[in-house]
Amino acid sequence: MKIVLGNELSVVHEDSFIIGDNYLHVVDNYAIRHIINKHSNEKELLRGQETVQLNDLLRIPDILRTYNTVKLEQRNNKTMVIYEKVYDDHICHLVEEVREGRKELAVVTFYKTKKGKLTGADS
């Protein structure tokens, strides 16, 4: 199952790399399963992060529209877009994989840190 989060213009510039227009933001059951299994338990607290709750996932559209910082990063030969959004008491970190053939930006993970731990991505 795949949920389409939006069909807005998605452009990220970093150096000369551009993600073009009309990429779909999508989240599938594998991403949700990963987030729940890896980022919603007490182990997150040991890593200095906060546990992700299901209602946090409802913030994904807001993060995509009003992020504070965004950056591109290469991981395992894949381009990732990393968004950070500051809320009152924490920061949400959303990572999407660029799927050029499908014209998709697919959520791969989501985690939270305490306020004050931005990674320094450029907005």
Stockholm file with secondary structure:
# STOCKHOLM 1.0

chainA/1-123         MKIVLGNELSVVHEDSFIIGDNYLHVVDNYAIRHIINKHSNEKELLRGQETVQLNDLLRIPDILRTYNTVKLEQRNNKTMVIYEKVYDDHICHLVEEVREGRKELAVVTFYKTKKGKLTGADS
#=GR chainA/1-123 SS CEEEEECCCCCCEETTEECCSCCEEEEEHHHHHHHHHHHSSTHHHHTTEECCCHHHHTTHHHHHHHCSEEEEEEETTEEEEEEEEECSSEEEEEEEEEETTTTEEEEEEEEEEETTCCCCCCC
#=GC SS_cons         CEEEEECCCCCCEETTEECCSCCEEEEEHHHHHHHHHHHSSTHHHHTTEECCCHHHHTTHHHHHHHCSEEEEEEETTEEEEEEEEECSSEEEEEEEEEETTTTEEEEEEEEEEETTCCCCCCC
//
